[in-house]
Amino acid sequence: MEINITQYGSCDLAKVRGRVDSFTAPKLGEVLGDIIQNNHFNIVLDISEVDYVSSAGLRVMIDMQKTCKQANRGEVVLVGVPKRIYETLELAGFVPLFRLFDNAEDAIGNF
């Protein structure tokens, strides 16, 4: 898994590539946690190049969403959700917990 962070005035963009599984999910949680530690609570999570998300990866996403919303009325939004991952989110009942965008520009523009 590879993660690239870009800071914008109103949010941080986290571009994730590869697999988010039980081995890599802690690293994702650490990177997103670092963003939150810097008092940035609006996170655009671009997963358009993610091949797979396990339950551990879903847990990280939900935990970060909860933290952002409670801390400062922020949120995590998802960008470019692949069909297979969308189906997993839907099956778990997590789709209503996130705003979804087709591209990062639209997501960033909504903050």
C-alpha positions as CSV (number, residue, x, y, z in Angstrom):
1,M,0.0,0.0,0.0
2,E,1.2,3.5,-0.8
3,I,-0.2,6.7,0.7
4,N,0.4,10.3,-0.6
5,I,-0.8,13.3,1.4
6,T,-1.4,16.7,-0.1
7,Q,-2.5,19.6,2.1
8,Y,-5.0,22.1,0.8
9,G,-6.4,25.2,2.7
10,S,-9.6,23.5,3.8
11,C,-8.7,19.8,3.8
12,D,-6.1,17.1,3.3
13,L,-6.1,14.7,0.4
14,A,-4.9,11.2,1.1
15,K,-4.4,9.2,-2.1
16,V,-4.2,5.5,-1.3
17,R,-2.9,2.8,-3.8
18,G,-2.9,-1.0,-3.4
19,R,-4.5,-3.2,-0.8
20,V,-5.9,-2.1,2.6
21,D,-5.9,-5.3,4.6
22,S,-5.1,-6.4,8.1
23,F,-1.4,-5.9,7.4
24,T,-1.6,-2.4,5.9
25,A,-4.7,-0.9,7.7
26,P,-2.6,0.1,10.8
27,K,-0.4,2.2,8.5
28,L,-3.4,3.9,7.0
29,G,-4.7,4.6,10.5
30,E,-1.4,6.0,11.5
31,V,-1.2,8.3,8.5
32,L,-4.8,9.6,8.9
33,G,-4.2,9.9,12.7
34,D,-1.2,12.1,12.0
35,I,-3.4,14.4,9.9
36,I,-5.9,14.6,12.8
37,Q,-3.1,15.2,15.3
38,N,-2.3,18.3,13.3
39,N,-5.9,19.6,13.9
40,H,-7.0,18.9,10.3
41,F,-10.4,17.3,10.5
42,N,-11.5,17.4,6.8
43,I,-10.0,14.5,4.9
44,V,-10.5,13.5,1.3
45,L,-9.7,9.8,1.0
46,D,-9.0,9.0,-2.6
47,I,-9.3,5.2,-2.9
48,S,-9.7,5.1,-6.7
49,E,-6.5,3.0,-7.0
50,V,-7.3,0.6,-4.1
51,D,-7.8,-3.0,-5.1
52,Y,-9.2,-4.4,-1.9
53,V,-10.4,-3.2,1.6
54,S,-10.7,-5.7,4.4
55,S,-12.7,-5.4,7.5
56,A,-9.6,-3.9,9.2
57,G,-9.5,-1.2,6.5
58,L,-13.2,-0.5,6.9
59,R,-12.7,-0.1,10.7
60,V,-9.9,2.4,10.1
61,M,-12.2,4.5,7.8
62,I,-15.1,4.4,10.2
63,D,-12.9,5.2,13.2
64,M,-11.4,8.2,11.4
65,Q,-14.9,9.4,10.3
66,K,-16.1,9.2,13.9
67,T,-13.0,11.1,15.2
68,C,-13.3,13.8,12.6
69,K,-17.0,14.4,13.2
70,Q,-16.7,14.4,17.0
71,A,-13.6,16.5,17.2
72,N,-14.4,19.5,15.1
73,R,-17.4,18.9,12.9
74,G,-15.0,17.6,10.2
75,E,-15.5,14.5,8.1
76,V,-13.8,12.0,5.9
77,V,-15.2,11.9,2.3
78,L,-14.4,9.1,-0.2
79,V,-13.3,9.6,-3.7
80,G,-13.4,7.3,-6.7
81,V,-14.8,4.3,-4.8
82,P,-14.3,1.2,-7.0
83,K,-17.5,-0.8,-7.6
84,R,-16.2,-3.8,-5.7
85,I,-15.4,-1.7,-2.6
86,Y,-18.7,0.2,-2.9
87,E,-20.5,-3.1,-2.8
88,T,-18.5,-4.0,0.4
89,L,-19.4,-0.7,2.0
90,E,-23.0,-1.2,1.0
91,L,-23.2,-4.7,2.4
92,A,-21.7,-3.5,5.7
93,G,-24.2,-0.6,5.8
94,F,-21.5,2.0,5.7
95,V,-22.5,3.9,2.5
96,P,-24.7,6.4,4.4
97,L,-21.7,7.3,6.7
98,F,-19.7,8.9,4.0
99,R,-20.1,11.5,1.2
100,L,-18.9,10.0,-2.0
101,F,-17.3,11.9,-4.9
102,D,-16.2,10.8,-8.4
103,N,-13.0,12.9,-8.3
104,A,-10.8,14.7,-5.8
105,E,-11.4,18.2,-7.3
106,D,-15.1,17.9,-6.6
107,A,-14.5,16.6,-3.1
108,I,-12.0,19.4,-2.2
109,G,-14.3,22.0,-3.6
110,N,-17.0,20.9,-1.2
111,F,-15.0,21.9,1.9
